Amino acid sequence: MLDLGRLRALHAVAVHGSVGAAAAALGYTPSAVSQQIAKLERETRTTLLERSGRGVRLTDEAHQLADTAQQLMSLVEAAEVRLEERRGLPAGRLTIGCFASAARGLMPRALAGLARRHPDLDVRLSEVDPHLSVDLVGRGVIDLAVAHDWDIAPLPVPPGVEQAVIGDDLCDVLVPAGHPLAARESVRREELTQERWITQPPGTVCHDWLMRTLRATGCEPLIAHQAEENHTQVALVAAGLGVALVPRLGRGALPPEVAPVHLDPMPTRRLRALWRTGAARRPAITETVRTLQELWPEVAAAS
């Protein structure tokens, strides 16, 4: 009989594209994932992974087995949901994918509260880009995603995935303390067309929103520096290297070299929780979403 844990390891490699990425998603070491797949190869008497440059690629047989693993994992999930629903208490493992600033500014308190109230619930958190996390929920790789979108860049949600709003996160334009706009309470986007911008890389939600917003003024934004982490962007602003549009969640205290200025109208990003429809009745899902929603006003006020 095929071992579900080994099938799960193969499925993770198929989804994430490498043994290392699969190990990070599963909370294992790359060596442990490789051992699981090696045992699966012996059980099936089939080559599942082949060397490809510095990485690996799945054989045709491996892809077929990974598809079967997905179906089995869905059946197991359905059984777990029924059992957990019958007990009425959150329990078992819950995997969450969350974008970086929420992982820093929201999730620690939320997860600590869940751990105190529900000791039988084993929550595992991974930092994931919002677009990727939604896809991972849809494919059953993670149970819950905490993602965000903007008014002009809505988050696409695949069929079979449900969502709930957690709250709205406000954003400020950060400028060097000596900048002519530093003493202003607010600024309009038309006044920012000549600035040197510090932003996230292309393809991220924040970068795409900034480009669309400034292009609406008829001017192509000048992107001087790109950094994924908000703290890195703040450091670049503090060094006088440009301005940045940075959300408040997880931003932390600003250094004296940086001044926040309100952008009029003030942009917001909406935080959402997303999960598969088949798991909608699972107490672990409903309790986690409720915890995030109840905690949000306090977190937002302190940001």
N, C-alpha and C positions, 0 to 999 in steps of 0.2 A: 504494500500500500504506500502511495506517495505521501511524503511528509509535508504538511501544510506550511510549516515554517520555512522549509527549503523552497517550496513554490513561491512563498511570499518574497524571499530573497531574490529569486529569478525575476519575479514581476517588478520588483523595485529597480533592478538593473535595466530592465526593458523601459521603464518609465523615465528614469533619471539619466540614463545614457552611459553610466560608468559604475564600476564597483565602488569607487570612493564616494560618489554622490549617493548611491543606494545605501551605503553604510551610514552616512550622515543622517539620511532620512529615517532609517530604522533604529538609530541609536546604537549601532554595532561598530566594530572595527572592520576595516576593509578585509583583513585576514579572516575574520569570522564569516563574512559574506562569501568570500571565495571558497572557504571550507564547506559551507552549506551547499553551494552550487556544485562543487566537486563530488559531494556525496550524492546529490541528485543525478549527476551524470552517471555515477556508478549504478544507482538504482534503475535508471532508465536505459542504461547501456547506450547512451547517446551523447554525442558532443554538443554542448549547449553554448559555449563561449569559444570564440576564436580570436587570436591576437590580430589587432589592426593598428599598426603604428605603435604608439605608446599606450593605446587603450585596448578595448575588446569590442567585438560585435557579436550579436546574437545570431545563431544559425536559424534556418527556417524552422527546424524542429523546436528550437527554443522559443521562437515567436508564437508557435501554436500552443506550446505548453504554458507560456505566459498568459495567453488569452484564456486558457482553461483555468489558470490560477485566479484570474480576475473573477470568473464566474463562481468559483468555489469560495473566494473571499466575500463575495456578495451574499452567498447563502449563509456563510458563517455570521456575517454582520446581521442578517435578518433574524437569525436564531438568537444572537446576543441581545438584539433590541427587544425581542419578545420576552426573554428572560428578565432583562433589566426592567422592562415595563411592568412585568408581573410583580416584581419585588417593590417597584415604586420608588427606588432610591438609586441615585447615580452610582455606578460601579464599573469596574473594568478599565481598560485602557482607552483614552481619548487623545487622538493626535490632532494638534492644532498647527496650522500654518499662519504666520502673522508677519506683516511688514515691520521694518526695523524700528521706527519710532514708537509704534504701539507696543512692540515687544519690550521696549525700554520704559515707556511712560505709563502704560495701562496694564499690561499682563502680569507683572510681578505681584501687584496687590490682588488682582483677580484670582490668580492661581493659588496664592497663599490662603485667601479666604476659602476657596474650594477645598483645599487640602485640610483646613481645620474642620470644616463642616462635614466633609464626606471622605473619610479616611480610606474607603474602599475604591475611590476613584483615582486612577493613575493617569495623570495628564502629562503628555509629552509635547513640548513646544519647539518649533523650528522657525527661523526667520526665512521668509519667502517673499518674493516680489508679488504684489497684489494680483496681477494678471495670471501669474503662474499658480498661485495658491488656489484660485477659483477653478482652474483646469484640473488641479490635483484633487480637489473635492469631487468634481464631476467624474473623474476616473476612479474614485474610490481609494486613492493613495493616502489621503488624510481625511479625518472625520469632519473637521470644522476649519473654516478660513476666517480670519479677521482681515478684511481688505478695505480699500478706500477708493473713492472716485471723486470727480469734480463735476460741477454743473454742465460744463461744455465738453466733458470727456467721460460719459457714463461708462460704468463697468459692465462689459458683456457677461451675461449669466447664461450658461448652457441649459438646455432642457433637463429636467430631473433634479435641479438644484433650487432650494428655497433660500430666502434671505430675510433678515430683519435689520432695521437701522439701530445702530448703537448710539450715535450722536454726531454732531458737527464740530469739526476742528477748525479754528480760525487761523489765518496766516498773516504774517507781517512782512513788509520789505525791510531787510536789514541793511544798513549803510554804515560805513566807517564813521566814527564819532566826529571827525573833522569835515564830513561831507556837507555841502550846502543845504541838503534836505534834512540833516540830522535834527535840526531844531523844529521842524514842522510836525504837526500832529497827524496830518494826512497828506497824501499825494495822489494824483490821478495817473492812470497808466500812460496817458499822452505825454506826461512829463518825464517818462523813464526811457524813452526811445533811444537816447544817445548813451545810455549807461553800458558799462562792461558787466556782463552778468556771470554769476557763479551759479551753476545748477547741476542737477543730476544728469547722467548720460542719456542720450536719445533712447527712446523706447520705454522709458519709465513714465508713470502717470504724471508726476510733477513736471518733468521736462516738457512733455507734450502739452500740458495745460499752459505753461509759460509761453511756449512758442505760439500757440493759437491765440492767446490773449494779446500779446504784443503785436503779432501780425495783423490783428484786427484794427490796429491804429494806422496801418499802411506802411509800417517800417519793419525791416528784417532785424530781429534781435542780434546783438553782438555777444556771442557766447565766448567768454574769455577762459573760463575754467570749468571743469566738470568733476564732480565728486559725489559718490553715492551717499556718504554719511552726512547728515545735517551738521554734526559737530565739526566736520572738516570744512564745510561751507562757512560756518561761523568763524572758524580760524582764519580762513582766507579773507573774509570781510574785515576782520580785526586787523589784518596786515595791510589793509587799504587797497586790495587787489580787485575790488568790484563790489557789486551789490547782489543780494540774493533774496528770493522769496521763500521763506522757511515757515512751515507750520509750527504751532506752539506745542503740540503734543510731543513730549520727550525731548524738547529742545534744551531744557534746563536754564539756569541763570546765564544771562549774557555777560561777557566781559565788558569792562568800561570802555573799551575801544570800539564797541558796536552799539548802534542806536536803532531801536525798532520804530518804524513809521507805518501808520495804517495806510493801506491801499484803498482808495475810494472808487468803486464799491469794494468792500473787503471780501476777498476770496475765501471760500470755505471748502473743505473736503469732507465728505460724508463717510463715516466709518460704518461698515456693514459686517454682519456675521452671516456666513453662508454654510449650508450643509445639504446633504443629499435628502431627497424627498423620502426615501425609504427609511431614513433614520430620524425622521421628524418627531416621532413619539418617544425617542430614547431619552430617559431622564437626564443622562449626562449632557446631552445637547441642550435640552430646555433649561436646565439649571445653570449651565455655563453662559448661555445667552442672557438669561435673566440677571445673572451676576454682573456681566459686562454693562448691561443697560442701567442697572441701579448704581453702579460705581461711576459711570461716565460723568454725571453733573459735578461730582466732587473733584474728579481728575481735571475736567475742563476748567473749573474755577481756579484751580491751583496752577494751571499752565501759564 
